[in-house]
């Protein structure tokens, strides 16, 4: 099994299936994974297999490295479409996340004003007011909701702390539409959230949240759990079309 541990604090640019030319911002240590989920499909592997020894980058380090990379990209004539907070774990868990967001917006405005600032998050820290407010300031507030079924969440997303999906849904609603819901559909190893028993309640939650957009996707890289399978194009397209039928834009990535 091969896993991806990203450099920190800046990596890429890479071509994102959903976002275009993406310059990554990793707020976790460069030598390991720190996440409040331990997903069986995570390209970074299981938490226990990648315990870091290095600290998280400081806000000053993030700003310095980001500015240097943006200056280099501008000189090369290839500016990013998006600055994406992702990497080796949950970005919003960084104690100075809000401050780093403000620095990133400032540098974006200076070097690549047409680029979007995106955050890929598993939603576990959105109850924190500073995190909520910071996410309201970014262009693409992309928050995970793989299902509304607690048993599935415990088996697949495997939260490392308390996780109440009904509370998460209420917190997602509190963004008042400034949120993009991202959902992984997959099957295998005794799990499958592509059937109606999962899709139907998930659609009801999406309708309640009323996001600006939904992104449905499936496995794209090797996973730490063996035997997992992609959702089919037909399954993803059918789910996408049902979201669109509710009046919410939706994309499917295979």
C-alpha positions, 0 to 999 in steps of 0.5 A, a space after each residue: 500500500 502506498 500512501 501520500 504524506 504531503 510537504 508542509 506548509 506548501 505543496 504543489 501545484 497539482 491538478 485537482 479533479 474538482 478545483 483546477 490548478 491547485 496550490 496546496 496549503 498543509 497545516 499539519 506536520 510534514 512527516 505525518 498525519 494529524 486528523 480527527 477522522 481516521 477514514 478507511 479511504 484516506 490517501 494519507 493512510 491510517 493515523 497510527 501508521 504516520 505519527 508525526 515527530 515534527 510540529 505544525 507550521 507556524 502562521 509566520 512560516 505558512 505566510 512566508 512560504 506561501 508568499 515565496 511560492 506565489 511570487 515564483 509562480 507569478 514569475 513563471 506565468 502560471 498562477 493557481 486557480 485555487 489555494 487549497 487547505 488540505 494535506 496531512 489531516 484536518 486543517 481547521 484543527 490548527 490553533 491559528 487557523 483563522 489567522 492563517 486564513 486572513 494571511 492567505 486572503 491578503 497574499 491571494 489579493 496581492 499575487 493572484 486576485 482571481 484565485 479562490 481560497 478553498 478549505 477541504 474540511 471534515 466538519 469536526 471543528 465547525 462548532 468553534 466560532 473562530 473556525 466558523 467565522 474564518 470559513 465564512 471568509 473563504 471562497 469555497 468552504 468545502 465540508 464533508 458529510 459522507 452520510 447521516 448514518 452513525 454506524 456507517 460514520 463510525 465504520 468508515 470515517 472513524 472519528 477520533 473524538 465525539 461526533 454527532 451527525 445531527 449536531 454537524 448538520 445543524 452547524 452546516 445549516 448555520 453557514 446559511 448557504 455559504 458551504 459546499 457539501 462534499 460526499 464520498 460514495 464507495 463500497 466494499 468491505 461490508 460498507 456501501 453508501 450508494 443505496 437508497 437507505 443511505 442516499 435518501 436520508 442524505 438527500 434530506 439533510 442536504 436539502 435542509 442545509 441548502 448549500 451553494 453546491 454539492 460535490 459527490 466523488 469516489 475513490 481516486 487513489 490507493 486506500 489503506 483499507 483493502 477491498 474498497 471499490 469505486 462507486 460507478 459512473 451510473 451511481 454517481 450520476 444518479 445521485 448528482 441528478 437527484 441533487 440537481 433536481 432539488 435546485 442545488 448545483 452538483 458535480 460528480 468526480 469519478 
